[in-house]
Amino acid sequence: MKATSSRARALAVLLACVLALVGAAAALPVAALAEEGAYSAAEPPSITSPRALVVELETDTTLFERDADERCYPASITKVMTAIVVLENADLDAEVTVEESDFDELTWDSSVADLKLGETLSVRDLLACLLLPSGNDAAYVLARYVGGGDWGAFVDLMNEKAAELGCENTHFVNPCGLHDDDHYTTARDLVTIFEEALSLPEFVEIAGSATWDLPATSENPARTLETTDHLADPDGPVYLGDTVIASKTGTTTEAGRCLITAAQRDGRTLVAVVLGVPYTGYTTEATENFYDMYNLLEWGFGAWKTGEVVSVGDALGSAEVTLSSDGEKVDVSAASAITATVPVETELSDLTLSPSWSEAFQAPLAQGQELGTMAVSLGERDLGTVTAAAASAMGLSIPSFVVWWLTSDVLHAVIAVACLVVVFVVIGLIASARSRARRARRRVAPSGYRRGVAQAPSRTRLSTPPTRARDGSRRRPGGSHLRR
């Protein structure tokens, strides 16, 4: 008996160990991602959701997608658009009284905020009832109020807003997401709608709250609303803490389990949606859509980075240069920067750089002189373009320039020959003119000058012509001693 009891205890311990191991294995996808931090952009996590999309908001970069353009049912994620239309058309402090017609469209399985006929709440508090417990009753109260007494008119506003945002595969039939075959959207359209909602501070404030305190009304005591998002549950297995800035859940039998979330970490914002996880019945536990979202967000933050993939001054290779005295190539550097979201292991050498020029540049080039642009890509993704500049000056080689100029065009050679002829003719004319001038000077010079040496003239005795005396006789000048 004791032996049997001992065996039973041993089996019980063994069974407990097996169950513990199974539990650990089941939790491994989340635990491993959270603790090891080993992520690869090339290896996204395995998820259950048949349709999903993850986008980095700041750079509008798609990190992951699965059938993101396939039409599907959004369930209560519809209420994101409901909130947008309310925020754009109503005063948040206005008070609205619940009317009997607000319950006409509710089904037995509708999620509600337990609103009571006749109670009055502010639009702000009704939005909290809409977004946190996902109250269909609050959706019809708000739609009737903003729609001027007709919730159908409000749905028209929802569809107009979807068209304005460019959602071509979205159509709403009601303000809450109850199933209708003509009530559909896509993962991509939902991300577009959610990004619009994130631009509204009041939406982020409410949709990002884990709880919301409602004041007492004539029909309800003061109470606290709680979100249906398990990512905000500190005691849950998929808690993301302050990383989540806003989210919205949605579940119907036809739509399955759905979730859209915006999360922020280290200055980066990811918007992700998962749709169509099979609905297997009501539960208060975190379901596959929450695990999918948790793993996708952790992978998005861990396997990707956002920053300058090309910075000012980065070396971008070299370009050919002709007629330079400083070589045949000039280093090219970036004169502008590109910010992008890329896998964390990405280096500058992994990028493909495509210059806008195809021919060599001609010297001279100044340092920093713009050469054109450089298109930057990673695989098949275009990351943008940067301005490319010469990293150093390239001086002009005069002999090379002359040779190039003479040989680059027949006309240039003709012009050069003509110029030489003109030069020789001018030189000849100048020489000829100088020769004639020398000969002319020689003709007008005195005969005594020969070969540039002047000879002194010989002295001669000058005779004085005779003068006539008073008596008419001639006499020569001179003294009386000359007379006879």
Sequence and secondary structure as in RCSB ss.txt:
>XXXX:A:sequence
MKATSSRARALAVLLACVLALVGAAAALPVAALAEEGAYSAAEPPSITSPRALVVELETDTTLFERDADERCYPA
SITKVMTAIVVLENADLDAEVTVEESDFDELTWDSSVADLKLGETLSVRDLLACLLLPSGNDAAYVLARYVGGGD
WGAFVDLMNEKAAELGCENTHFVNPCGLHDDDHYTTARDLVTIFEEALSLPEFVEIAGSATWDLPATSENPARTL
ETTDHLADPDGPVYLGDTVIASKTGTTTEAGRCLITAAQRDGRTLVAVVLGVPYTGYTTEATENFYDMYNLLEWG
FGAWKTGEVVSVGDALGSAEVTLSSDGEKVDVSAASAITATVPVETELSDLTLSPSWSEAFQAPLAQGQELGTMA
VSLGERDLGTVTAAAASAMGLSIPSFVVWWLTSDVLHAVIAVACLVVVFVVIGLIASARSRARRARRRVAPSGYR
RGVAQAPSRTRLSTPPTRARDGSRRRPGGSHLRR
>XXXX:A:secstr
 HHHHHHHHHHHHHHHHHHHHHHHHHHHHHHHHHHH    TTS    S SEEEEEETTTTEEEEEESTTS B  G
GGHHHHHHHHHHHHS TT EEE  GGGGTT  TT       TT EEEHHHHHHHHHSS  HHHHHHHHHHHTTT 
HHHHHHHHHHHHHHTT TT B SSSS    TT BB HHHHHHHHHHHHTSHHHHHHHT SEEEE   SSS  EEE
E S GGG TTSTT  GGGEEEEEEEEETTTEEEEEEEEEETTEEEEEEEEEE   S  SS  HHHHHHHHHHHHH
HHHEEEEEEE TT EEEEEEEESBTT SEEEEEESS EEEEEETT  GGGSEEEES  S EES B TT EEEEEE
EEETTEEEEEEEEEESS B B HHHHHHHHHHS HHHHHHHHHHHHHHHHHHHHHHHHHHHHHHHHHHTS TTEE
TTEE            EE TTS EE SS GGG  
